[in-house]
Amino acid sequence: MGKTADLTAVQKAIIDTLKREGKTQKEISERIGCSQSAVSRHISGKSVGRKKCGKKCCTTRRGDWTLRKIVEKDRFQTLGDLRKQWTESGVETSRATVHRRVLLNQKQRQKRLTWATEKQHWTVAQWSKVLFSDESKFCMSFGNQGARVWRKTGEKEMPKCLKSSVKYPQSVMVWGAISAAGVGPLCFIKGRVNAASYQEILEHFMLPSAEKLYGDEDFVFQHDLAPAHSAKTTGKWFTDHGITVLNWPANSPDLNPIENLWDIVKRKLRDARPNTLDELKAAFDASWASITPQQCHRLIASMPRRIEAVISAKGFPTKY
């Protein structure tokens, strides 16, 4: 039966009327279909509305405005620097809160939250049916990957968001895929990725990855919302091949477990210290081949926790 907080204005009015008629609390509760304790609390004047669920927001709108001004002064500050200055302004928060306030707009957060809510009850077995993929760029200058710039859409060319660097560092762009069973063949990409070249990658690397990791079993393919991925011709390619594509929220690298593998590979490459592009590719191949199925399974098994983290963060970025 209903709790006191669930009583409607009509129910409360009926309780008052029946009480004046001399009805007992038990008779009243049976008449309007709520608990006897709810009737008792209303009559005694202790009826209160339901408390709001979830964690209370730890910052105010003014505090968030202060952080935006701190970011705009220097777009290349580290997360630690941002937190220090925000704390000095009177806002005590964690690094994670700073990170959540700086990135993602409200629409993107809502889409992430909606997506996570829809996938909240997926099991590890269901996530094991997903073939996760991604492209990533790896540079030779491992000791200086550059500072993060905090900017919004449309601010890319602002002078405050630009910083001098080596113009053409040697680098490689790679495409890879993983499942709970391990990693698929690695693809070194030459030039820019458009819809046509991406479909070549799908044909010659994604399909072999699926064959290696799933055999004749069904699977679901995951990729982000890059233009080449969301092109109409790419969508037709998947339709023609009878492959289901997992819907995916924008700006959500924390939901893709392959991002963790890229970090593992980058650490191994720093240890290898390749000096030429060929050495970089060879070191990358060796690092990718050393990734075990057990590592991949652990990452895929983290998906339910990632989903819960997004829901708890109300769509903001998470620790993953």
Helices and strands as residue ranges (DSSP letters): G 4-6, H 9-20, H 25-32, H 36-43, H 61-73, H 79-88, H 95-102, H 106-118, H 124-127, E 130-139, G 159-161, E 171-179, E 182-183, E 187-189, H 195-201, I 202-206, H 207-214, E 220-222, H 227-230, H 232-240, E 244-245, G 253-255, H 258-272, H 277-289, H 293-301, H 303-312
